[in-house]
Amino acid sequence: MDTYTLFKGPKRVTLKDEDMTTDKIGRIFQVCSSSVYITDDSNVAIFAGESGFFSSVDLVTRGHYEVHGDSAEVQSPDSNRPVAESGSVRFAFQRPSAAAGFASQAFLSAPRASMSKPFQRNVFLADLVGGKWTPQKTVAIRFHEHEASVPGILAKVQDAIGSEDGLILTDGQGNEIVDTEGTKGSSYWKQNSRKVFAVREQQFLEMRSKKIRVSQRDDDSQLPEVLERIEEVVLASQELPEVVQAIKGLSELTLAHRCFISFTDQERAAIKNAFACIICKGAMNDPVFAVCCQSLIACKVCFDQWQRNANTCVKCRGENSRENTYRVTGIGGALSALGDLIKD
């Protein structure tokens, strides 16, 4: 059976799971049941559900929890009956008089002011060390629902440290927490798993301006490389018309003198090296031009299949071949005329 140890001051009690209610804990420790909450060894606040029971999901078996809440004001039912000096109250049944009965009914019928439950969370005071926010101190603050916002939490932190210096709240990554609809309400602030840092405003502004300068330097350093790539593409595109014209002239010459043209082995090897697909070894169909090699490399279909497994050039194995290759149109007929020559 699950048991939990509760304490408040010198008083310590062990309760079973079914006894973990605000009503019973309030009677044992003489605190108002509507304000009862407990904290664990990490000083994390735990509140009961709407039914008044503390969920076993939030508790650790045989764990120790400190009881908090507003002290219950107990008056003696008989003004002539003294209260024990030790602070314990002796309860006695007594039939109320008619006047007392009417007074008690009036008291019960009077509306009771509702009191919102306080929440507690930890805020880390951090300093900038080596370009990173490093926690230096932990502050535990208590707040109510109407104080659960960025200005409210900031005011609580400043009261806790006794300083009115400008502070900014950030998350664990150093990003500023802005006062928006998403950061208003206890549902955002009561989660201690979400780290909240309080940093000096001057240090935060210096850190942010430094990040902006570094980002601008990175962009400037990449600009020459981009300009160089653009120039390579322009030069390669300027050479493409000459390549197309030469291939067309060779195709026309082949068709006109098909029976009278002969090539040496060296010339045949050069043509094969220039116009054969590196992948299928046949004449290029719908050829692809590579900027890195400054040459035709493969058929469009063969190159697409190659790209499914690698992002390198088929010929020189250069990186980023998708960005460095272009489809060449208008020379399919010329290359098909060289098909028999390339296959031999």
C-alpha positions as a Markdown table, in Angstrom:
| # | Residue | x | y | z |
|---|---|---|---|---|
| 1 | Met | 0.0 | 0.0 | 0.0 |
| 2 | Asp | 1.4 | 3.5 | -1.0 |
| 3 | Thr | 2.2 | 5.8 | 1.9 |
| 4 | Tyr | 3.5 | 9.3 | 2.1 |
| 5 | Thr | 5.1 | 11.3 | 4.9 |
| 6 | Leu | 3.8 | 14.8 | 5.4 |
| 7 | Phe | 5.3 | 17.4 | 7.7 |
| 8 | Lys | 4.8 | 21.0 | 8.8 |
| 9 | Gly | 7.2 | 22.4 | 11.3 |
| 10 | Pro | 7.9 | 19.7 | 14.0 |
| 11 | Lys | 4.7 | 17.8 | 13.2 |
| 12 | Arg | 5.2 | 14.7 | 10.9 |
| 13 | Val | 2.4 | 12.3 | 9.8 |
| 14 | Thr | 2.4 | 9.3 | 7.5 |
| 15 | Leu | -0.8 | 8.9 | 5.4 |
| 16 | Lys | -2.1 | 6.3 | 3.0 |
| 17 | Asp | -3.1 | 7.0 | -0.6 |
| 18 | Glu | -6.8 | 7.3 | 0.2 |
| 19 | Asp | -6.1 | 9.8 | 3.0 |
| 20 | Met | -4.3 | 12.3 | 0.8 |
| 21 | Thr | -7.1 | 14.8 | 0.7 |
| 22 | Thr | -7.1 | 18.6 | 1.3 |
| 23 | Asp | -9.8 | 18.2 | 3.9 |
| 24 | Lys | -8.0 | 15.6 | 6.0 |
| 25 | Ile | -4.6 | 17.2 | 5.7 |
| 26 | Gly | -6.1 | 20.6 | 6.7 |
| 27 | Arg | -7.7 | 19.1 | 9.8 |
| 28 | Ile | -4.4 | 17.3 | 10.8 |
| 29 | Phe | -2.1 | 20.3 | 10.3 |
| 30 | Gln | -4.7 | 23.0 | 11.3 |
| 31 | Val | -4.6 | 24.8 | 7.9 |
| 32 | Cys | -7.5 | 26.0 | 5.7 |
| 33 | Ser | -8.4 | 23.1 | 3.4 |
| 34 | Ser | -9.1 | 25.4 | 0.4 |
| 35 | Ser | -5.5 | 26.7 | 0.5 |
| 36 | Val | -3.7 | 23.4 | 1.1 |
| 37 | Tyr | -0.8 | 22.4 | -1.2 |
| 38 | Ile | 2.4 | 20.4 | -0.7 |
| 39 | Thr | 6.0 | 20.7 | -2.0 |
| 40 | Asp | 8.4 | 17.9 | -2.7 |
| 41 | Asp | 12.1 | 17.7 | -2.0 |
| 42 | Ser | 12.8 | 19.8 | -5.1 |
| 43 | Asn | 10.5 | 22.5 | -3.8 |
| 44 | Val | 8.0 | 21.9 | -6.6 |
| 45 | Ala | 4.5 | 22.7 | -5.7 |
| 46 | Ile | 1.8 | 20.0 | -6.0 |
| 47 | Phe | -1.9 | 20.8 | -5.9 |
| 48 | Ala | -4.9 | 18.6 | -5.4 |
| 49 | Gly | -7.5 | 18.0 | -8.1 |
| 50 | Glu | -11.0 | 19.5 | -8.2 |
| 51 | Ser | -12.2 | 16.6 | -6.0 |
| 52 | Gly | -9.7 | 17.5 | -3.3 |
| 53 | Phe | -7.6 | 14.4 | -3.8 |
| 54 | Phe | -3.9 | 14.5 | -4.5 |
| 55 | Ser | -3.2 | 12.3 | -7.5 |
| 56 | Ser | -0.8 | 9.4 | -7.0 |
| 57 | Val | 0.7 | 10.2 | -10.4 |
| 58 | Asp | 2.2 | 13.4 | -9.0 |
| 59 | Leu | 3.5 | 11.6 | -5.8 |
| 60 | Val | 6.4 | 9.3 | -5.1 |
| 61 | Thr | 5.8 | 6.3 | -2.7 |
| 62 | Arg | 7.3 | 6.9 | 0.7 |
| 63 | Gly | 8.2 | 10.4 | -0.4 |
| 64 | His | 8.4 | 13.4 | 2.0 |
| 65 | Tyr | 6.2 | 16.4 | 1.4 |
| 66 | Glu | 5.9 | 19.7 | 3.3 |
| 67 | Val | 2.4 | 21.0 | 3.9 |
| 68 | His | 1.6 | 24.7 | 3.1 |
| 69 | Gly | -1.6 | 26.7 | 3.5 |
| 70 | Asp | -3.3 | 29.5 | 5.4 |
| 71 | Ser | -3.6 | 28.8 | 9.2 |
| 72 | Ala | -7.2 | 27.9 | 10.3 |
| 73 | Glu | -8.6 | 30.2 | 12.9 |
| 74 | Val | -10.2 | 28.1 | 15.6 |
| 75 | Gln | -12.5 | 29.7 | 18.2 |
| 76 | Ser | -13.7 | 28.0 | 21.3 |
| 77 | Pro | -17.4 | 27.1 | 21.0 |
| 78 | Asp | -17.9 | 28.2 | 24.6 |
| 79 | Ser | -16.4 | 31.5 | 25.6 |
| 80 | Asn | -16.0 | 30.2 | 29.1 |
| 81 | Arg | -14.1 | 27.1 | 27.9 |
| 82 | Pro | -10.4 | 27.9 | 27.7 |
| 83 | Val | -8.2 | 26.6 | 24.8 |
| 84 | Ala | -5.3 | 24.4 | 25.7 |
| 85 | Glu | -2.0 | 26.3 | 25.9 |
| 86 | Ser | -0.3 | 23.7 | 23.8 |
| 87 | Gly | -2.2 | 24.9 | 20.8 |
| 88 | Ser | -4.4 | 21.8 | 20.5 |
| 89 | Val | -8.2 | 22.4 | 20.4 |
| 90 | Arg | -10.6 | 20.2 | 22.4 |
| 91 | Phe | -13.8 | 19.7 | 20.4 |
| 92 | Ala | -17.1 | 19.2 | 22.3 |
| 93 | Phe | -20.7 | 18.7 | 21.1 |
| 94 | Gln | -23.0 | 21.4 | 22.4 |
| 95 | Arg | -26.6 | 22.1 | 21.5 |
| 96 | Pro | -26.7 | 25.7 | 20.1 |
| 97 | Ser | -29.3 | 28.1 | 21.4 |
| 98 | Ala | -31.9 | 29.5 | 19.2 |
| 99 | Ala | -30.0 | 32.8 | 18.6 |
| 100 | Ala | -26.9 | 30.9 | 17.9 |
| 101 | Gly | -28.8 | 28.6 | 15.5 |
| 102 | Phe | -30.0 | 31.6 | 13.5 |
| 103 | Ala | -26.5 | 33.2 | 13.6 |
| 104 | Ser | -25.0 | 29.9 | 12.4 |
| 105 | Gln | -27.5 | 29.7 | 9.6 |
| 106 | Ala | -26.8 | 33.2 | 8.5 |
| 107 | Phe | -23.1 | 32.5 | 8.6 |
| 108 | Leu | -23.5 | 29.4 | 6.4 |
| 109 | Ser | -25.8 | 31.2 | 4.0 |
| 110 | Ala | -23.3 | 34.0 | 3.5 |
| 111 | Pro | -21.2 | 33.7 | 0.4 |
| 112 | Arg | -17.6 | 32.7 | 1.0 |
| 113 | Ala | -14.8 | 34.6 | -0.8 |
| 114 | Ser | -13.0 | 32.3 | -3.2 |
| 115 | Met | -9.2 | 32.2 | -2.9 |
| 116 | Ser | -7.1 | 31.3 | -5.9 |
| 117 | Lys | -4.4 | 28.7 | -5.2 |
| 118 | Pro | -0.8 | 30.0 | -5.3 |
| 119 | Phe | 1.7 | 28.5 | -7.7 |
| 120 | Gln | 5.5 | 28.1 | -7.2 |
| 121 | Arg | 8.3 | 27.8 | -9.8 |
| 122 | Asn | 12.1 | 28.3 | -10.0 |
| 123 | Val | 13.7 | 31.1 | -12.0 |
| 124 | Phe | 17.5 | 30.9 | -12.7 |
| 125 | Leu | 19.5 | 34.1 | -12.4 |
| 126 | Ala | 22.1 | 33.8 | -15.3 |
| 127 | Asp | 25.2 | 35.7 | -16.3 |
| 128 | Leu | 26.9 | 35.7 | -19.7 |
| 129 | Val | 30.0 | 33.5 | -19.4 |
| 130 | Gly | 32.0 | 32.5 | -22.5 |
| 131 | Gly | 29.2 | 33.6 | -24.8 |
| 132 | Lys | 26.6 | 31.4 | -23.0 |
| 133 | Trp | 24.0 | 32.0 | -20.3 |
| 134 | Thr | 25.2 | 30.2 | -17.2 |
| 135 | Pro | 22.9 | 30.0 | -14.1 |
| 136 | Gln | 24.4 | 31.6 | -11.0 |
| 137 | Lys | 21.5 | 31.4 | -8.6 |
| 138 | Thr | 18.0 | 29.9 | -8.3 |
| 139 | Val | 15.1 | 31.9 | -7.0 |
| 140 | Ala | 11.8 | 30.2 | -5.9 |
| 141 | Ile | 8.8 | 32.5 | -6.4 |
| 142 | Arg | 5.1 | 32.1 | -5.6 |
| 143 | Phe | 2.4 | 33.7 | -7.7 |
| 144 | His | -1.3 | 33.6 | -8.3 |
| 145 | Glu | -3.3 | 33.3 | -11.5 |
| 146 | His | -3.6 | 37.0 | -12.1 |
| 147 | Glu | 0.2 | 37.4 | -11.8 |
| 148 | Ala | 1.0 | 34.7 | -14.3 |
| 149 | Ser | 2.5 | 36.9 | -17.1 |
| 150 | Val | 5.9 | 38.2 | -18.1 |
| 151 | Pro | 5.6 | 41.6 | -16.1 |
| 152 | Gly | 4.1 | 39.7 | -13.1 |
| 153 | Ile | 6.9 | 37.1 | -13.0 |
| 154 | Leu | 9.6 | 39.8 | -13.5 |
| 155 | Ala | 8.2 | 41.8 | -10.6 |
| 156 | Lys | 8.3 | 38.7 | -8.4 |
| 157 | Val | 11.9 | 38.0 | -9.3 |
| 158 | Gln | 12.9 | 41.6 | -8.6 |
| 159 | Asp | 11.2 | 41.5 | -5.2 |
| 160 | Ala | 12.9 | 38.2 | -4.4 |
| 161 | Ile | 16.4 | 39.5 | -5.2 |
| 162 | Gly | 15.7 | 43.0 | -3.8 |
| 163 | Ser | 16.8 | 44.8 | -6.9 |
| 164 | Glu | 15.0 | 47.0 | -9.5 |
| 165 | Asp | 17.7 | 46.6 | -12.2 |
| 166 | Gly | 16.4 | 45.9 | -15.7 |
| 167 | Leu | 15.9 | 42.1 | -16.3 |
| 168 | Ile | 14.7 | 40.1 | -19.2 |
| 169 | Leu | 13.2 | 36.6 | -19.1 |
| 170 | Thr | 14.5 | 34.0 | -21.6 |
| 171 | Asp | 14.0 | 30.3 | -22.2 |
| 172 | Gly | 16.7 | 27.7 | -22.0 |
| 173 | Gln | 18.0 | 28.6 | -25.5 |
| 174 | Gly | 18.5 | 32.3 | -24.6 |
| 175 | Asn | 15.4 | 33.5 | -26.6 |
| 176 | Glu | 13.4 | 36.3 | -25.0 |
| 177 | Ile | 10.0 | 35.4 | -23.5 |
| 178 | Val | 7.6 | 38.0 | -24.9 |
| 179 | Asp | 4.4 | 39.0 | -23.1 |
| 180 | Thr | 1.8 | 37.4 | -25.5 |
| 181 | Glu | -1.5 | 35.5 | -25.1 |
| 182 | Gly | 0.6 | 32.2 | -25.1 |
| 183 | Thr | 2.6 | 33.4 | -22.1 |
| 184 | Lys | -0.3 | 34.5 | -20.0 |
| 185 | Gly | -1.8 | 32.2 | -17.4 |
| 186 | Ser | -0.5 | 29.6 | -14.9 |
| 187 | Ser | -0.6 | 26.8 | -17.5 |
| 188 | Tyr | 2.6 | 28.3 | -19.0 |
| 189 | Trp | 4.5 | 29.4 | -15.9 |
| 190 | Lys | 3.7 | 26.5 | -13.4 |
| 191 | Gln | 5.7 | 23.9 | -15.5 |
| 192 | Asn | 9.1 | 23.7 | -13.8 |
| 193 | Ser | 10.3 | 21.5 | -16.6 |
| 194 | Arg | 10.3 | 24.6 | -18.8 |
| 195 | Lys | 13.5 | 26.5 | -17.8 |
| 196 | Val | 13.2 | 30.2 | -17.3 |
| 197 | Phe | 16.3 | 32.5 | -17.0 |
| 198 | Ala | 16.3 | 36.0 | -15.7 |
| 199 | Val | 19.3 | 37.9 | -17.3 |
| 200 | Arg | 20.4 | 41.5 | -17.1 |
| 201 | Glu | 18.9 | 43.6 | -19.8 |
| 202 | Gln | 22.3 | 45.2 | -20.8 |
| 203 | Gln | 24.0 | 41.8 | -21.2 |
| 204 | Phe | 21.0 | 40.5 | -23.2 |
| 205 | Leu | 21.2 | 43.4 | -25.7 |
| 206 | Glu | 24.9 | 43.0 | -26.1 |
| 207 | Met | 24.5 | 39.3 | -26.8 |
| 208 | Arg | 21.8 | 39.9 | -29.4 |
| 209 | Ser | 23.8 | 42.6 | -31.2 |
| 210 | Lys | 26.8 | 40.3 | -31.3 |
| 211 | Lys | 24.7 | 37.5 | -32.9 |
| 212 | Ile | 23.5 | 40.0 | -35.6 |
| 213 | Arg | 27.1 | 41.0 | -36.4 |
| 214 | Val | 28.2 | 37.4 | -36.7 |
| 215 | Ser | 25.3 | 36.6 | -39.0 |
| 216 | Gln | 26.1 | 39.5 | -41.2 |
| 217 | Arg | 29.8 | 38.4 | -41.4 |
| 218 | Asp | 28.8 | 34.9 | -42.4 |
| 219 | Asp | 26.6 | 36.3 | -45.2 |
| 220 | Asp | 29.4 | 38.5 | -46.5 |
| 221 | Ser | 31.9 | 35.7 | -46.4 |
| 222 | Gln | 29.7 | 33.5 | -48.7 |
| 223 | Leu | 29.1 | 36.3 | -51.2 |
| 224 | Pro | 32.4 | 35.8 | -53.2 |
| 225 | Glu | 31.7 | 32.0 | -53.5 |
| 226 | Val | 28.2 | 32.7 | -54.9 |
| 227 | Leu | 29.6 | 35.2 | -57.4 |
| 228 | Glu | 32.2 | 32.8 | -58.5 |
| 229 | Arg | 29.6 | 30.0 | -59.1 |
| 230 | Ile | 27.5 | 32.4 | -61.1 |
| 231 | Glu | 30.5 | 33.3 | -63.3 |
| 232 | Glu | 31.2 | 29.7 | -64.0 |
| 233 | Val | 27.6 | 29.1 | -65.1 |
| 234 | Val | 27.7 | 32.1 | -67.4 |
| 235 | Leu | 31.0 | 31.0 | -69.0 |
| 236 | Ala | 29.7 | 27.5 | -69.5 |
| 237 | Ser | 26.5 | 28.7 | -71.1 |
| 238 | Gln | 28.5 | 30.9 | -73.5 |
| 239 | Glu | 30.3 | 27.9 | -74.7 |
| 240 | Leu | 27.2 | 25.8 | -75.3 |
| 241 | Pro | 26.2 | 27.4 | -78.7 |
| 242 | Glu | 29.7 | 26.6 | -80.1 |
| 243 | Val | 29.4 | 23.0 | -79.0 |
| 244 | Val | 26.0 | 22.7 | -80.6 |
| 245 | Gln | 27.1 | 24.3 | -83.8 |
| 246 | Ala | 30.2 | 22.0 | -84.0 |
| 247 | Ile | 28.0 | 18.9 | -83.5 |
| 248 | Lys | 25.5 | 20.0 | -86.1 |
| 249 | Gly | 28.3 | 20.5 | -88.6 |
| 250 | Leu | 29.7 | 17.1 | -87.9 |
| 251 | Ser | 26.2 | 15.6 | -88.2 |
| 252 | Glu | 25.6 | 17.2 | -91.6 |
| 253 | Leu | 29.1 | 16.2 | -92.8 |
| 254 | Thr | 28.4 | 12.6 | -91.7 |
| 255 | Leu | 25.0 | 12.4 | -93.6 |
| 256 | Ala | 26.5 | 13.9 | -96.7 |
| 257 | His | 29.5 | 11.7 | -96.9 |
| 258 | Arg | 28.4 | 8.6 | -95.0 |
| 259 | Cys | 30.2 | 6.2 | -97.2 |
| 260 | Phe | 33.4 | 8.2 | -97.6 |
| 261 | Ile | 34.3 | 9.2 | -94.0 |
| 262 | Ser | 36.7 | 7.1 | -92.0 |
| 263 | Phe | 38.3 | 7.8 | -88.7 |
| 264 | Thr | 41.5 | 6.6 | -87.1 |
| 265 | Asp | 41.4 | 4.7 | -83.9 |
| 266 | Gln | 42.6 | 7.8 | -82.0 |
| 267 | Glu | 39.8 | 10.0 | -83.6 |
| 268 | Arg | 37.2 | 7.3 | -82.9 |
| 269 | Ala | 38.3 | 7.1 | -79.2 |
| 270 | Ala | 38.1 | 10.9 | -78.9 |
| 271 | Ile | 34.6 | 11.0 | -80.3 |
| 272 | Lys | 33.5 | 8.2 | -78.1 |
| 273 | Asn | 35.0 | 9.9 | -75.0 |
| 274 | Ala | 33.2 | 13.2 | -75.9 |
| 275 | Phe | 29.8 | 11.9 | -76.8 |
| 276 | Ala | 29.2 | 8.5 | -75.2 |
| 277 | Cys | 27.2 | 8.3 | -72.0 |
| 278 | Ile | 29.5 | 7.5 | -69.1 |
| 279 | Ile | 26.8 | 5.3 | -67.5 |
| 280 | Cys | 25.2 | 3.3 | -70.4 |
| 281 | Lys | 28.2 | 3.7 | -72.8 |
| 282 | Gly | 25.9 | 4.4 | -75.7 |
| 283 | Ala | 25.2 | 7.6 | -77.7 |
| 284 | Met | 23.8 | 10.3 | -75.4 |
| 285 | Asn | 20.0 | 10.6 | -75.6 |
| 286 | Asp | 18.8 | 14.0 | -74.3 |
| 287 | Pro | 22.3 | 14.8 | -73.0 |
| 288 | Val | 23.3 | 16.5 | -69.7 |
| 289 | Phe | 26.1 | 19.1 | -69.5 |
| 290 | Ala | 28.2 | 19.4 | -66.3 |
| 291 | Val | 29.7 | 22.7 | -65.3 |
| 292 | Cys | 32.4 | 21.1 | -63.1 |
| 293 | Cys | 33.8 | 19.0 | -66.0 |
| 294 | Gln | 32.9 | 21.5 | -68.8 |
| 295 | Ser | 31.6 | 18.6 | -70.9 |
| 296 | Leu | 28.6 | 16.4 | -71.7 |
| 297 | Ile | 28.5 | 13.5 | -69.3 |
| 298 | Ala | 25.4 | 11.3 | -69.6 |
| 299 | Cys | 21.8 | 10.7 | -70.9 |
| 300 | Lys | 19.1 | 12.5 | -68.9 |
| 301 | Val | 17.5 | 9.2 | -67.9 |
| 302 | Cys | 20.8 | 7.6 | -66.8 |
| 303 | Phe | 21.8 | 10.7 | -64.9 |
| 304 | Asp | 18.4 | 10.8 | -63.0 |
| 305 | Gln | 18.9 | 7.2 | -62.0 |
| 306 | Trp | 22.5 | 8.0 | -60.8 |
| 307 | Gln | 21.2 | 10.9 | -58.7 |
| 308 | Arg | 18.8 | 8.6 | -56.7 |
| 309 | Asn | 21.9 | 7.1 | -55.0 |
| 310 | Ala | 24.5 | 9.9 | -55.1 |
| 311 | Asn | 24.8 | 13.7 | -55.4 |
| 312 | Thr | 28.1 | 13.7 | -57.1 |
| 313 | Cys | 29.2 | 14.2 | -60.7 |
| 314 | Val | 29.3 | 11.0 | -62.8 |
| 315 | Lys | 32.6 | 12.0 | -64.4 |
| 316 | Cys | 34.7 | 13.8 | -61.8 |
| 317 | Arg | 32.8 | 12.9 | -58.6 |
| 318 | Gly | 32.4 | 16.6 | -57.7 |
| 319 | Glu | 29.9 | 17.6 | -55.0 |
| 320 | Asn | 26.4 | 19.1 | -55.6 |
| 321 | Ser | 26.0 | 17.8 | -59.1 |
| 322 | Arg | 22.3 | 18.7 | -59.1 |
| 323 | Glu | 23.1 | 22.4 | -59.0 |
| 324 | Asn | 26.0 | 22.0 | -61.5 |
| 325 | Thr | 24.3 | 20.2 | -64.4 |
| 326 | Tyr | 22.0 | 21.4 | -67.2 |
| 327 | Arg | 20.0 | 19.7 | -69.8 |
| 328 | Val | 21.1 | 20.4 | -73.4 |
| 329 | Thr | 18.5 | 20.4 | -76.1 |
| 330 | Gly | 18.6 | 20.5 | -79.9 |
| 331 | Ile | 21.5 | 18.1 | -80.5 |
| 332 | Gly | 19.7 | 14.8 | -80.2 |
| 333 | Gly | 19.7 | 14.2 | -84.0 |
| 334 | Ala | 23.4 | 14.9 | -84.2 |
| 335 | Leu | 24.3 | 12.5 | -81.4 |
| 336 | Ser | 22.0 | 9.8 | -82.8 |
| 337 | Ala | 24.0 | 10.0 | -86.1 |
| 338 | Leu | 27.1 | 9.1 | -84.1 |
| 339 | Gly | 25.4 | 6.1 | -82.5 |
| 340 | Asp | 27.0 | 3.4 | -84.7 |
| 341 | Leu | 30.4 | 5.0 | -84.4 |
| 342 | Ile | 30.2 | 5.2 | -80.6 |
| 343 | Lys | 29.0 | 1.6 | -80.3 |
| 344 | Asp | 31.8 | 0.1 | -82.4 |
